[in-house]
């Protein structure tokens, strides 16, 4: 038990730093960490990860907000779209082959990543 | 007005892709805001976090109702996550926007590589353990 606590704390610390540093949720670290390191199922890992993101994103958004680095209007507009988008995505998920979708999206991310390097 | 519609469209697309592929929206919001909308890196990251926070609350409520949240693990991870996030945000806010943008670009390339790698093995994995969905 104490070992899993140690692992949980280490995982949270790393994920939190990534979340604060890059403005992401940190699920990219927490979910695989929970599956590979703490033997959770994918489903439990997703649920547990989202609960931890509530805390870490709150802390990070306060830090960015205090320094004036949040466009609240843009965030609200994106949020409106993403609520609807999530429904569409959940509908797509069961009906489309995930593999070509994931590979295409990985390519898009890579191109965006390269653009941001310069 | 046009920009407002474009931001809603970004949310729509990002929300759909995120839900379909099971990944968080931040990975999509930040590069989109920087590359497509010309946001400064810090502003893009802060804005992304402002979308993630309410989204995570809704997701957590849904997951908790289905019994998918392991609270004894979520609590220590969350507490450590808060400390980490404050440290990470301090580092980010202290960095030059161009440097932070380049670091984010590298982070994105690593994520893309990992994602492509996993997608490549997707069928193999499901063949090996069909019960693990």
gemmi code that builds the backbone of each chain (N, CA, C; Angstrom):
import gemmi

chains = {
    "A": [
        ("UNK", (0.826, -1.211, 0.000), (0.000, 0.000, 0.000), (0.862, 1.264, 0.000)),
        ("UNK", (1.907, 1.250, 0.849), (2.748, 2.446, 0.917), (3.489, 2.648, -0.400)),
        ("UNK", (3.804, 1.516, -1.058), (4.487, 1.640, -2.336), (3.562, 2.258, -3.379)),
        ("UNK", (2.280, 1.867, -3.367), (1.368, 2.449, -4.347), (1.113, 3.927, -4.031)),
        ("UNK", (1.182, 4.295, -2.752), (1.065, 5.722, -2.406), (2.247, 6.514, -2.941)),
        ("UNK", (3.422, 5.932, -2.772), (4.625, 6.587, -3.289), (4.516, 6.775, -4.797)),
        ("UNK", (4.076, 5.714, -5.466), (3.912, 5.786, -6.922), (2.879, 6.834, -7.317)),
        ("UNK", (1.766, 6.875, -6.574), (0.712, 7.844, -6.864), (1.226, 9.277, -6.714)),
        ("UNK", (1.972, 9.519, -5.636), (2.506, 10.866, -5.396), (3.504, 11.257, -6.497)),
        ("UNK", (4.386, 10.315, -6.856), (5.372, 10.590, -7.906), (4.678, 10.873, -9.237)),
        ("UNK", (3.681, 10.054, -9.532), (2.919, 10.214, -10.782), (2.217, 11.574, -10.816)),
        ("UNK", (1.590, 11.928, -9.693), (0.887, 13.207, -9.609), (1.822, 14.387, -9.769)),
        ("UNK", (2.999, 14.295, -9.147), (3.965, 15.398, -9.216), (4.431, 15.618, -10.656)),
        ("UNK", (4.793, 14.520, -11.328), (5.277, 14.631, -12.715), (4.156, 15.157, -13.621)),
        ("UNK", (2.964, 14.569, -13.476), (1.836, 14.985, -14.316), (1.482, 16.455, -14.066)),
        ("UNK", (1.550, 16.872, -12.794), (1.233, 18.253, -12.447), (2.215, 19.229, -13.084)),
        ("UNK", (3.494, 18.878, -13.035), (4.511, 19.754, -13.637), (4.260, 19.887, -15.142)),
        ("UNK", (3.991, 18.764, -15.794), (3.709, 18.792, -17.238), (2.458, 19.626, -17.516)),
        ("UNK", (1.418, 19.439, -16.692), (0.171, 20.180, -16.872), (0.394, 21.693, -16.737)),
        ("UNK", (1.138, 22.081, -15.704), (1.397, 23.501, -15.486), (2.328, 24.091, -16.526)),
        ("UNK", (3.314, 23.297, -16.909), (4.321, 23.777, -17.868), (3.740, 23.948, -19.265)),
        ("UNK", (2.883, 23.001, -19.688), (2.400, 23.006, -21.067), (0.912, 23.327, -21.244)),
        ("UNK", (0.201, 23.562, -20.147), (-1.203, 23.933, -20.283), (-2.095, 22.818, -20.783)),
        ("UNK", (-1.734, 21.591, -20.447), (-2.568, 20.441, -20.807), (-3.127, 19.839, -19.512)),
        ("UNK", (-3.984, 18.836, -19.643), (-4.574, 18.259, -18.443), (-3.608, 17.424, -17.630)),
        ("UNK", (-2.766, 16.692, -18.332), (-1.846, 15.788, -17.655), (-2.283, 14.336, -17.769)),
        ("UNK", (-3.429, 14.122, -18.399), (-3.934, 12.769, -18.627), (-2.968, 11.924, -19.454)),
        ("UNK", (-2.210, 12.588, -20.325), (-1.228, 11.870, -21.149), (-0.178, 11.177, -20.291)),
        ("UNK", (0.009, 11.662, -19.070), (0.951, 11.039, -18.136), (0.192, 10.132, -17.151)),
        ("UNK", (-0.914, 10.654, -16.601), (-1.619, 9.940, -15.521), (-2.243, 8.629, -16.011)),
        ("UNK", (-2.905, 8.665, -17.173), (-3.593, 7.450, -17.634), (-2.623, 6.280, -17.871)),
        ("UNK", (-1.571, 6.453, -18.696), (-0.646, 5.318, -18.843), (0.047, 4.953, -17.532)),
        ("UNK", (0.310, 5.952, -16.684), (0.930, 5.686, -15.382), (0.060, 4.783, -14.512)),
        ("UNK", (-1.239, 5.070, -14.494), (-2.169, 4.272, -13.690), (-2.319, 2.854, -14.237)),
        ("UNK", (-2.286, 2.742, -15.565), (-2.440, 1.418, -16.177), (-1.171, 0.583, -15.983)),
        ("UNK", (-0.033, 1.169, -16.297), (1.219, 0.398, -16.295), (1.839, 0.264, -14.910)),
        ("UNK", (1.663, 1.295, -14.088), (2.374, 1.362, -12.814), (1.507, 0.922, -11.647)),
        ("UNK", (0.192, 1.178, -11.746), (-0.704, 0.884, -10.629), (-1.800, -0.115, -10.999)),
        ("UNK", (-1.630, -0.724, -12.178), (-2.471, -1.857, -12.601), (-3.976, -1.574, -12.634)),
        ("UNK", (-4.366, -0.342, -12.977), (-5.783, -0.038, -13.144), (-6.216, -0.436, -14.550)),
        ("UNK", (-7.520, -0.675, -14.723), (-8.026, -0.906, -16.078), (-8.065, 0.446, -16.792)),
        ("UNK", (-8.169, 0.405, -18.116), (-8.209, 1.634, -18.910), (-9.356, 2.549, -18.443)),
        ("UNK", (-10.487, 1.932, -18.157), (-11.674, 2.672, -17.731), (-11.455, 3.373, -16.388)),
        ("UNK", (-10.924, 2.605, -15.424), (-10.652, 3.178, -14.101), (-9.584, 4.265, -14.199)),
        ("UNK", (-8.605, 4.029, -15.083), (-7.528, 5.006, -15.254), (-8.086, 6.321, -15.806)),
        ("UNK", (-8.999, 6.237, -16.775), (-9.602, 7.448, -17.346), (-10.385, 8.208, -16.283)),
        ("UNK", (-11.183, 7.479, -15.504), (-11.996, 8.114, -14.467), (-11.145, 8.744, -13.385)),
        ("UNK", (-10.163, 7.986, -12.905), (-9.293, 8.475, -11.836), (-8.465, 9.664, -12.321)),
        ("UNK", (-7.993, 9.573, -13.551), (-7.218, 10.663, -14.147), (-8.037, 11.954, -14.211)),
        ("UNK", (-9.286, 11.843, -14.640), (-10.094, 13.073, -14.771), (-10.302, 13.736, -13.408)),
        ("UNK", (-10.431, 12.920, -12.356), (-10.583, 13.500, -11.011), (-9.322, 14.263, -10.596)),
        ("UNK", (-8.149, 13.724, -10.933), (-6.903, 14.408, -10.559), (-6.716, 15.688, -11.372)),
        ("UNK", (-7.235, 15.674, -12.623), (-7.087, 16.847, -13.502), (-7.923, 18.026, -12.988)),
        ("UNK", (-9.047, 17.720, -12.332), (-9.846, 18.798, -11.718), (-8.944, 19.615, -10.787)),
        ("UNK", (-8.179, 18.913, -9.946), (-7.322, 19.598, -8.972), (-6.136, 20.300, -9.632)),
        ("UNK", (-5.411, 19.572, -10.494), (-4.202, 20.174, -11.064), (-4.519, 21.308, -12.040)),
        ("UNK", (-5.602, 21.162, -12.829), (-5.924, 22.240, -13.773), (-6.419, 23.482, -13.031)),
        ("UNK", (-7.103, 23.269, -11.889), (-7.541, 24.424, -11.087), (-6.324, 25.210, -10.609)),
        ("UNK", (-5.336, 24.493, -10.077), (-4.126, 25.157, -9.581), (-3.396, 25.881, -10.711)),
        ("UNK", (-3.286, 25.211, -11.862), (-2.548, 25.797, -12.988), (-3.285, 27.005, -13.566)),
        ("UNK", (-4.617, 26.896, -13.702), (-5.355, 28.001, -14.332), (-5.352, 29.235, -13.416)),
        ("UNK", (-5.321, 29.009, -12.103), (-5.212, 30.152, -11.189), (-3.873, 30.862, -11.411)),
        ("UNK", (-2.784, 30.072, -11.496), (-1.459, 30.664, -11.729), (-1.423, 31.477, -13.016)),
        ("UNK", (-1.968, 30.912, -14.092), (-1.968, 31.618, -15.374), (-2.922, 32.822, -15.331)),
        ("UNK", (-4.064, 32.645, -14.669), (-5.049, 33.717, -14.587), (-4.516, 34.933, -13.854)),
        ("UNK", (-3.819, 34.685, -12.744), (-3.251, 35.775, -11.943), (-2.274, 36.603, -12.782)),
        ("UNK", (-1.538, 35.920, -13.666), (-0.571, 36.664, -14.489), (-1.213, 37.215, -15.763)),
        ("UNK", (-2.533, 37.089, -15.879), (-3.233, 37.652, -17.042), (-3.111, 36.818, -18.306)),
        ("UNK", (-2.699, 35.566, -18.166), (-2.504, 34.712, -19.342), (-3.675, 33.778, -19.609)),
        ("UNK", (-4.894, 34.268, -19.407), (-6.075, 33.479, -19.772), (-7.022, 34.381, -20.562)),
        ("UNK", (-7.440, 33.923, -21.748), (-8.465, 34.630, -22.511), (-9.790, 33.947, -22.169)),
        ("UNK", (-10.498, 34.499, -21.171), (-11.706, 33.842, -20.650), (-12.813, 33.744, -21.684)),
        ("UNK", (-12.922, 34.772, -22.528), (-13.971, 34.762, -23.552), (-13.703, 33.630, -24.550)),
        ("UNK", (-12.465, 33.518, -25.004), (-12.106, 32.449, -25.941), (-12.347, 31.083, -25.297)),
        ("UNK", (-11.981, 30.969, -24.012), (-12.157, 29.696, -23.307), (-13.640, 29.313, -23.258)),
        ("UNK", (-14.505, 30.291, -22.982), (-15.946, 30.014, -22.908), (-16.488, 29.554, -24.258)),
        ("UNK", (-16.030, 30.202, -25.338), (-16.495, 29.833, -26.679), (-16.028, 28.425, -27.055)),
        ("UNK", (-14.762, 28.124, -26.746), (-14.239, 26.785, -27.047), (-15.022, 25.736, -26.256)),
        ("UNK", (-15.312, 26.072, -24.993), (-16.050, 25.150, -24.123), (-17.427, 24.819, -24.704)),
        ("UNK", (-18.110, 25.842, -25.211), (-19.429, 25.634, -25.823), (-19.322, 24.619, -26.964)),
        ("UNK", (-18.324, 24.828, -27.827), (-18.134, 23.908, -28.949), (-17.767, 22.510, -28.494)),
        ("UNK", (-16.905, 22.421, -27.481), (-16.394, 21.105, -27.104), (-17.437, 20.230, -26.411)),
        ("UNK", (-18.421, 20.872, -25.772), (-19.512, 20.099, -25.158), (-20.256, 19.316, -26.242)),
        ("UNK", (-20.572, 20.011, -27.340), (-21.252, 19.369, -28.465), (-20.307, 18.371, -29.146)),
        ("UNK", (-19.045, 18.796, -29.303), (-18.047, 17.942, -29.954), (-17.857, 16.614, -29.242)),
        ("UNK", (-17.894, 16.653, -27.909), (-17.687, 15.430, -27.134), (-18.790, 14.401, -27.407)),
        ("UNK", (-20.017, 14.890, -27.588), (-21.117, 13.993, -27.943), (-20.862, 13.329, -29.289)),
        ("UNK", (-20.441, 14.173, -30.254), (-20.168, 13.655, -31.594), (-19.029, 12.626, -31.541)),
        ("UNK", (-17.989, 12.966, -30.783), (-16.827, 12.070, -30.667), (-17.191, 10.737, -30.046)),
        ("UNK", (-18.036, 10.790, -29.006), (-18.442, 9.552, -28.341), (-19.253, 8.677, -29.300)),
        ("UNK", (-20.039, 9.349, -30.150), (-20.837, 8.627, -31.146), (-19.923, 7.994, -32.201)),
        ("UNK", (-18.920, 8.771, -32.641), (-17.967, 8.281, -33.649), (-17.181, 7.085, -33.113)),
        ("UNK", (-16.790, 7.190, -31.826), (-15.870, 6.211, -31.232), (-16.289, 4.762, -31.453)),
        ("UNK", (-17.574, 4.477, -31.304), (-18.015, 3.100, -31.458), (-18.184, 2.658, -32.905)),
        ("UNK", (-18.157, 3.609, -33.842), (-18.537, 3.285, -35.222), (-17.419, 3.349, -36.244)),
        ("UNK", (-16.323, 3.993, -35.866), (-15.237, 4.169, -36.837), (-14.009, 3.389, -36.367)),
        ("UNK", (-13.244, 2.864, -37.308), (-12.000, 2.183, -36.962), (-11.040, 3.210, -36.361)),
        ("UNK", (-10.636, 2.953, -35.140), (-9.848, 3.933, -34.400), (-8.440, 4.110, -34.975)),
        ("UNK", (-7.934, 3.065, -35.606), (-6.528, 3.054, -36.018), (-6.157, 4.141, -37.043)),
        ("UNK", (-6.855, 4.189, -38.201), (-6.505, 5.246, -39.162), (-6.741, 6.645, -38.592)),
        ("UNK", (-7.766, 6.756, -37.742), (-8.067, 8.047, -37.104), (-6.891, 8.478, -36.220)),
        ("UNK", (-6.381, 7.538, -35.426), (-5.270, 7.834, -34.517), (-4.000, 8.166, -35.284)),
        ("UNK", (-3.741, 7.424, -36.360), (-2.521, 7.666, -37.137), (-2.599, 9.021, -37.842)),
        ("UNK", (-3.761, 9.326, -38.425), (-3.953, 10.625, -39.082), (-3.751, 11.753, -38.079)),
        ("UNK", (-4.358, 11.585, -36.912), (-4.264, 12.639, -35.911), (-2.840, 12.798, -35.383)),
        ("UNK", (-2.126, 11.672, -35.240), (-0.721, 11.729, -34.807), (0.100, 12.533, -35.810)),
        ("UNK", (-0.202, 12.344, -37.098), (0.485, 13.094, -38.153), (0.211, 14.593, -38.030)),
        ("UNK", (-1.062, 14.927, -37.797), (-1.438, 16.341, -37.643), (-0.695, 16.958, -36.456)),
        ("UNK", (-0.639, 16.216, -35.343), (0.071, 16.699, -34.157), (1.549, 16.899, -34.447)),
        ("UNK", (2.139, 15.949, -35.173), (3.563, 16.043, -35.499), (3.845, 17.275, -36.350)),
        ("UNK", (2.984, 17.525, -37.334), (3.154, 18.703, -38.200), (3.041, 19.988, -37.364)),
        ("UNK", (2.028, 20.027, -36.485), (1.861, 21.194, -35.615), (3.089, 21.366, -34.718)),
        ("UNK", (3.603, 20.240, -34.199), (4.788, 20.276, -33.335), (5.997, 20.845, -34.051)),
        ("UNK", (6.200, 20.394, -35.282), (7.340, 20.887, -36.070), (7.179, 22.381, -36.343)),
        ("UNK", (5.950, 22.798, -36.680), (5.707, 24.234, -36.932), (6.030, 25.076, -35.708)),
        ("UNK", (5.729, 24.524, -34.540), (5.959, 25.297, -33.317), (7.428, 25.374, -32.932)),
        ("UNK", (8.232, 24.518, -33.532), (9.674, 24.562, -33.262), (10.309, 25.801, -33.879)),
        ("UNK", (9.690, 26.327, -34.946), (10.320, 27.440, -35.672), (9.590, 28.779, -35.531)),
    ],
    "B": [
        ("UNK", (-16.878, 38.445, -34.513), (-17.988, 37.501, -34.717), (-17.483, 36.239, -35.415)),
        ("UNK", (-16.714, 36.468, -36.491), (-16.155, 35.345, -37.245), (-15.186, 34.575, -36.365)),
        ("UNK", (-14.417, 35.334, -35.573), (-13.451, 34.687, -34.683), (-14.169, 33.865, -33.624)),
        ("UNK", (-15.310, 34.391, -33.139), (-16.088, 33.661, -32.133), (-16.576, 32.330, -32.692)),
        ("UNK", (-17.069, 32.361, -33.935), (-17.541, 31.129, -34.571), (-16.386, 30.150, -34.772)),
        ("UNK", (-15.224, 30.679, -35.139), (-14.053, 29.830, -35.352), (-13.627, 29.167, -34.042)),
        ("UNK", (-13.743, 29.899, -32.928), (-13.380, 29.328, -31.627), (-14.359, 28.216, -31.218)),
        ("UNK", (-15.655, 28.438, -31.501), (-16.651, 27.394, -31.226), (-16.349, 26.158, -32.083)),
        ("UNK", (-15.998, 26.414, -33.357), (-15.656, 25.310, -34.260), (-14.426, 24.549, -33.763)),
        ("UNK", (-13.463, 25.278, -33.237), (-12.264, 24.630, -32.675), (-12.671, 23.712, -31.528)),
        ("UNK", (-13.536, 24.217, -30.638), (-14.010, 23.409, -29.518), (-14.738, 22.165, -30.000)),
        ("UNK", (-15.547, 22.350, -31.016), (-16.323, 21.249, -31.597), (-15.387, 20.159, -32.129)),
        ("UNK", (-14.426, 20.572, -32.949), (-13.496, 19.613, -33.549), (-12.627, 18.952, -32.486)),
        ("UNK", (-12.099, 19.764, -31.578), (-11.211, 19.230, -30.543), (-11.972, 18.289, -29.611)),
        ("UNK", (-13.196, 18.689, -29.251), (-14.015, 17.850, -28.379), (-14.323, 16.506, -29.018)),
        ("UNK", (-14.628, 16.529, -30.315), (-14.953, 15.295, -31.033), (-13.734, 14.375, -31.125)),
        ("UNK", (-12.594, 14.939, -31.534), (-11.376, 14.136, -31.671), (-10.945, 13.589, -30.312)),
        ("UNK", (-11.013, 14.448, -29.292), (-10.596, 14.035, -27.954), (-11.465, 12.880, -27.447)),
        ("UNK", (-12.769, 13.003, -27.633), (-13.669, 11.950, -27.159), (-13.495, 10.666, -27.960)),
        ("UNK", (-13.316, 10.802, -29.277), (-13.188, 9.620, -30.129), (-11.889, 8.867, -29.855)),
        ("UNK", (-10.825, 9.606, -29.554), (-9.518, 8.966, -29.360), (-9.136, 8.830, -27.892)),
        ("UNK", (-9.987, 9.318, -27.009), (-9.708, 9.187, -25.585), (-8.500, 9.971, -25.121)),
        ("UNK", (-8.347, 11.172, -25.639), (-7.250, 12.006, -25.125), (-7.779, 13.372, -24.716)),
        ("UNK", (-6.991, 14.090, -23.948), (-7.454, 15.369, -23.432), (-7.420, 16.439, -24.502)),
        ("UNK", (-8.205, 17.476, -24.304), (-8.288, 18.516, -25.314), (-7.093, 19.451, -25.366)),
        ("UNK", (-6.353, 19.549, -24.265), (-5.246, 20.504, -24.192), (-4.213, 20.340, -25.288)),
        ("UNK", (-3.975, 19.076, -25.640), (-3.019, 18.760, -26.688), (-3.477, 19.350, -28.028)),
        ("UNK", (-4.796, 19.559, -28.170), (-5.335, 20.139, -29.405), (-5.503, 21.654, -29.269)),
        ("UNK", (-6.013, 22.096, -28.097), (-6.280, 23.531, -27.917), (-5.033, 24.389, -28.070)),
        ("UNK", (-3.964, 24.009, -27.384), (-2.772, 24.870, -27.367), (-2.170, 25.075, -28.766)),
        ("UNK", (-1.850, 23.988, -29.518), (-1.295, 24.241, -30.854), (-2.269, 24.958, -31.788)),
        ("UNK", (-3.578, 24.653, -31.667), (-4.556, 25.327, -32.535), (-4.594, 26.822, -32.250)),
        ("UNK", (-4.615, 27.178, -30.972), (-4.674, 28.598, -30.618), (-3.416, 29.332, -31.077)),
        ("UNK", (-2.276, 28.649, -30.988), (-1.015, 29.290, -31.377), (-0.885, 29.367, -32.900)),
        ("UNK", (-1.069, 28.219, -33.567), (-0.820, 28.160, -35.014), (-1.962, 28.792, -35.812)),
        ("UNK", (-3.218, 28.501, -35.440), (-4.349, 28.985, -36.246), (-4.869, 30.354, -35.806)),
        ("UNK", (-4.785, 30.639, -34.502), (-5.376, 31.889, -34.011), (-4.346, 32.940, -33.606)),
        ("UNK", (-3.064, 32.596, -33.714), (-2.015, 33.564, -33.422), (-1.891, 33.962, -31.965)),
        ("UNK", (-2.359, 33.091, -31.049), (-2.220, 33.389, -29.618), (-0.755, 33.316, -29.204)),
        ("UNK", (-0.385, 34.149, -28.249), (0.925, 34.046, -27.628), (0.926, 32.743, -26.815)),
        ("UNK", (2.071, 32.092, -26.711), (2.134, 30.761, -26.098), (1.521, 30.690, -24.693)),
        ("UNK", (1.888, 31.640, -23.828), (1.367, 31.601, -22.456), (-0.158, 31.755, -22.435)),
        ("UNK", (-0.657, 32.673, -23.270), (-2.100, 32.914, -23.331), (-2.834, 31.669, -23.836)),
        ("UNK", (-2.226, 30.983, -24.816), (-2.824, 29.753, -25.350), (-2.903, 28.688, -24.254)),
        ("UNK", (-1.839, 28.554, -23.481), (-1.805, 27.538, -22.429), (-2.795, 27.847, -21.304)),
        ("UNK", (-2.841, 29.106, -20.884), (-3.778, 29.501, -19.832), (-5.220, 29.302, -20.272)),
        ("UNK", (-5.504, 29.662, -21.529), (-6.853, 29.516, -22.071), (-7.240, 28.041, -22.169)),
        ("UNK", (-6.286, 27.216, -22.595), (-6.500, 25.770, -22.661), (-6.880, 25.224, -21.284)),
        ("UNK", (-6.147, 25.643, -20.263), (-6.429, 25.183, -18.897), (-7.818, 25.618, -18.431)),
        ("UNK", (-8.238, 26.815, -18.865), (-9.556, 27.323, -18.479), (-10.674, 26.492, -19.108)),
        ("UNK", (-10.400, 25.842, -20.235), (-11.390, 24.941, -20.843), (-11.320, 23.569, -20.164)),
        ("UNK", (-10.106, 23.134, -19.865), (-9.901, 21.797, -19.284), (-10.581, 21.664, -17.922)),
        ("UNK", (-10.484, 22.694, -17.084), (-11.007, 22.599, -15.721), (-12.508, 22.229, -15.663)),
        ("UNK", (-13.397, 23.003, -16.308), (-14.818, 22.592, -16.254), (-15.078, 21.261, -16.952)),
        ("UNK", (-14.319, 20.996, -18.046), (-14.491, 19.733, -18.763), (-14.166, 18.554, -17.846)),
        ("UNK", (-13.088, 18.700, -17.063), (-12.664, 17.630, -16.155), (-13.700, 17.394, -15.056)),
        ("UNK", (-14.345, 18.479, -14.599), (-15.378, 18.318, -13.563), (-16.527, 17.459, -14.106)),
        ("UNK", (-16.997, 17.807, -15.296), (-18.103, 17.070, -15.909), (-17.707, 15.603, -16.133)),
        ("UNK", (-16.495, 15.396, -16.657), (-16.017, 14.035, -16.917), (-15.924, 13.233, -15.622)),
        ("UNK", (-15.464, 13.891, -14.552), (-15.310, 13.194, -13.272), (-16.660, 12.780, -12.699)),
        ("UNK", (-17.638, 13.674, -12.785), (-18.978, 13.340, -12.294), (-19.523, 12.119, -13.045)),
        ("UNK", (-19.375, 12.133, -14.376), (-19.862, 11.009, -15.192), (-19.134, 9.712, -14.826)),
        ("UNK", (-17.806, 9.787, -14.716), (-17.016, 8.599, -14.374), (-17.340, 8.100, -12.959)),
        ("UNK", (-17.501, 9.032, -12.021), (-17.753, 8.646, -10.627), (-19.088, 7.915, -10.497)),
        ("UNK", (-20.083, 8.360, -11.273), (-21.390, 7.696, -11.251), (-21.289, 6.255, -11.721)),
        ("UNK", (-20.357, 6.012, -12.656), (-20.178, 4.649, -13.161), (-19.179, 3.856, -12.313)),
        ("UNK", (-18.700, 4.490, -11.247), (-17.766, 3.802, -10.357), (-16.364, 3.660, -10.910)),
        ("UNK", (-15.976, 4.558, -11.826), (-14.661, 4.451, -12.443), (-13.569, 5.285, -11.783)),
        ("UNK", (-13.900, 5.947, -10.677), (-12.879, 6.770, -10.020), (-12.367, 6.041, -8.780)),
        ("UNK", (-11.068, 5.767, -8.742), (-10.461, 5.138, -7.554), (-9.955, 6.264, -6.649)),
        ("UNK", (-10.816, 6.721, -5.753), (-10.509, 7.881, -4.911), (-9.251, 7.727, -4.063)),
        ("UNK", (-8.978, 6.545, -3.471), (-7.744, 6.421, -2.660), (-6.474, 6.716, -3.452)),
        ("UNK", (-6.549, 6.549, -4.784), (-5.406, 6.913, -5.627), (-5.543, 8.343, -6.145)),
        ("UNK", (-6.776, 8.726, -6.500), (-7.011, 10.055, -7.077), (-6.604, 11.171, -6.108)),
        ("UNK", (-6.849, 10.940, -4.806), (-6.547, 12.000, -3.835), (-5.039, 12.289, -3.711)),
        ("UNK", (-4.192, 11.270, -3.458), (-2.755, 11.599, -3.426), (-2.216, 12.118, -4.765)),
        ("UNK", (-2.705, 11.563, -5.876), (-2.240, 12.053, -7.192), (-2.667, 13.509, -7.371)),
        ("UNK", (-3.904, 13.804, -6.980), (-4.422, 15.165, -7.121), (-3.660, 16.171, -6.262)),
        ("UNK", (-3.350, 15.777, -5.023), (-2.618, 16.696, -4.134), (-1.212, 16.953, -4.677)),
        ("UNK", (-0.528, 15.872, -5.058), (0.810, 16.037, -5.648), (0.700, 16.815, -6.960)),
        ("UNK", (-0.400, 16.584, -7.682), (-0.624, 17.266, -8.954), (-0.767, 18.772, -8.797)),
        ("UNK", (-1.435, 19.183, -7.722), (-1.602, 20.619, -7.457), (-0.236, 21.271, -7.229)),
        ("UNK", (0.586, 20.616, -6.414), (1.928, 21.164, -6.136), (2.747, 21.200, -7.427)),
        ("UNK", (2.719, 20.096, -8.171), (3.437, 20.034, -9.445), (2.958, 21.090, -10.423)),
        ("UNK", (1.634, 21.277, -10.489), (1.063, 22.225, -11.449), (1.487, 23.665, -11.140)),
        ("UNK", (1.543, 23.993, -9.845), (1.978, 25.340, -9.465), (3.448, 25.543, -9.852)),
        ("UNK", (4.262, 24.521, -9.598), (5.685, 24.599, -9.986), (5.815, 24.722, -11.508)),
        ("UNK", (5.090, 23.842, -12.227), (5.144, 23.857, -13.687), (4.699, 25.196, -14.264)),
        ("UNK", (3.618, 25.742, -13.706), (3.090, 27.025, -14.184), (4.088, 28.156, -13.912)),
        ("UNK", (4.730, 28.109, -12.744), (5.743, 29.127, -12.420), (6.892, 29.072, -13.412)),
        ("UNK", (7.325, 27.847, -13.725), (8.418, 27.685, -14.699), (7.976, 28.257, -16.043)),
        ("UNK", (6.763, 27.856, -16.485), (6.261, 28.302, -17.789), (6.160, 29.829, -17.846)),
        ("UNK", (5.609, 30.417, -16.783), (5.396, 31.868, -16.786), (6.715, 32.636, -16.731)),
        ("UNK", (7.762, 31.961, -16.257), (9.073, 32.605, -16.208), (9.852, 32.472, -17.502)),
        ("UNK", (9.340, 31.652, -18.409), (10.062, 31.418, -19.659), (9.622, 32.383, -20.750)),
        ("UNK", (10.539, 32.643, -21.651), (10.258, 33.428, -22.844), (9.250, 32.664, -23.722)),
        ("UNK", (8.289, 33.371, -24.319), (7.222, 32.722, -25.096), (7.761, 31.866, -26.244)),
        ("UNK", (8.805, 32.360, -26.919), (9.365, 31.599, -28.043), (9.972, 30.281, -27.575)),
        ("UNK", (10.680, 30.338, -26.454), (11.298, 29.125, -25.909), (10.222, 28.130, -25.476)),
        ("UNK", (9.206, 28.660, -24.788), (8.115, 27.797, -24.316), (7.399, 27.155, -25.503)),
        ("UNK", (7.207, 27.934, -26.564), (6.551, 27.402, -27.757), (7.362, 26.266, -28.364)),
        ("UNK", (8.675, 26.440, -28.415), (9.538, 25.385, -28.972), (9.510, 24.139, -28.092)),
        ("UNK", (9.522, 24.342, -26.779), (9.442, 23.193, -25.872), (8.130, 22.447, -26.078)),
        ("UNK", (7.054, 23.222, -26.251), (5.747, 22.601, -26.481), (5.760, 21.814, -27.791)),
        ("UNK", (6.416, 22.388, -28.806), (6.537, 21.702, -30.101), (7.203, 20.342, -29.945)),
        ("UNK", (8.261, 20.293, -29.148), (8.954, 19.021, -28.915), (8.071, 18.037, -28.160)),
        ("UNK", (7.376, 18.550, -27.152), (6.431, 17.743, -26.373), (5.387, 17.115, -27.305)),
        ("UNK", (4.898, 17.921, -28.249), (3.884, 17.464, -29.195), (4.425, 16.369, -30.120)),
        ("UNK", (5.666, 16.536, -30.563), (6.278, 15.546, -31.454), (6.443, 14.201, -30.725)),
        ("UNK", (6.853, 14.266, -29.459), (6.995, 13.039, -28.659), (5.628, 12.352, -28.507)),
        ("UNK", (4.602, 13.150, -28.205), (3.245, 12.596, -28.054), (2.757, 11.967, -29.352)),
        ("UNK", (3.018, 12.655, -30.473), (2.586, 12.156, -31.779), (3.261, 10.822, -32.083)),
        ("UNK", (4.550, 10.742, -31.756), (5.296, 9.503, -32.006), (4.720, 8.362, -31.162)),
        ("UNK", (4.431, 8.662, -29.903), (3.889, 7.633, -29.019), (2.516, 7.165, -29.505)),
        ("UNK", (1.725, 8.152, -29.961), (0.391, 7.842, -30.443), (0.434, 6.972, -31.702)),
        ("UNK", (1.304, 7.329, -32.631), (1.435, 6.567, -33.877), (1.921, 5.153, -33.562)),
        ("UNK", (2.864, 5.069, -32.642), (3.416, 3.780, -32.228), (2.318, 2.879, -31.680)),
        ("UNK", (1.488, 3.447, -30.816), (0.392, 2.685, -30.210), (-0.647, 2.284, -31.247)),
        ("UNK", (-0.985, 3.227, -32.124), (-1.999, 2.962, -33.142), (-1.544, 1.824, -34.052)),
        ("UNK", (-0.244, 1.799, -34.305), (0.322, 0.758, -35.147), (0.097, -0.619, -34.516)),
        ("UNK", (0.226, -0.678, -33.207), (0.072, -1.948, -32.503), (-1.349, -2.233, -32.055)),
        ("UNK", (-2.271, -1.383, -32.453), (-3.643, -1.465, -31.963), (-4.302, -2.820, -32.209)),
        ("UNK", (-4.204, -3.320, -33.427), (-4.868, -4.592, -33.750), (-4.192, -5.758, -33.035)),
        ("UNK", (-2.834, -5.705, -32.953), (-2.093, -6.789, -32.296), (-2.559, -6.944, -30.858)),
        ("UNK", (-2.662, -5.789, -30.181), (-3.013, -5.812, -28.768), (-4.414, -6.392, -28.566)),
        ("UNK", (-5.358, -5.984, -29.419), (-6.728, -6.456, -29.239), (-6.830, -7.951, -29.562)),
        ("UNK", (-5.931, -8.428, -30.455), (-5.948, -9.857, -30.765), (-5.425, -10.675, -29.592)),
        ("UNK", (-4.425, -10.106, -28.924), (-3.813, -10.831, -27.809), (-4.742, -10.908, -26.599)),
        ("UNK", (-5.380, -9.800, -26.271), (-6.261, -9.819, -25.098), (-7.612, -9.169, -25.425)),
        ("UNK", (-8.508, -9.957, -26.005), (-9.799, -9.406, -26.425), (-10.682, -8.960, -25.256)),
        ("UNK", (-10.392, -9.477, -24.049), (-11.229, -9.133, -22.901), (-10.899, -7.759, -22.338)),
        ("UNK", (-9.713, -7.239, -22.704), (-9.282, -5.977, -22.110), (-9.650, -4.792, -22.994)),
        ("UNK", (-10.869, -4.347, -22.850), (-11.283, -3.212, -23.683), (-11.311, -1.936, -22.877)),
    ],
}
model = gemmi.Model(1)
for chain_id, residues in chains.items():
    chain = gemmi.Chain(chain_id)
    for i, (resn, *xyz) in enumerate(residues, 1):
        res = gemmi.Residue()
        res.name, res.seqid = resn, gemmi.SeqId(i, " ")
        for name, pos in zip(("N", "CA", "C"), xyz):
            atom = gemmi.Atom()
            atom.name, atom.element = name, gemmi.Element(name[0])
            atom.pos, atom.b_iso = gemmi.Position(*pos), 0.0
            res.add_atom(atom)
        chain.add_residue(res)
    model.add_chain(chain)
structure = gemmi.Structure()
structure.add_model(model)
structure.setup_entities()
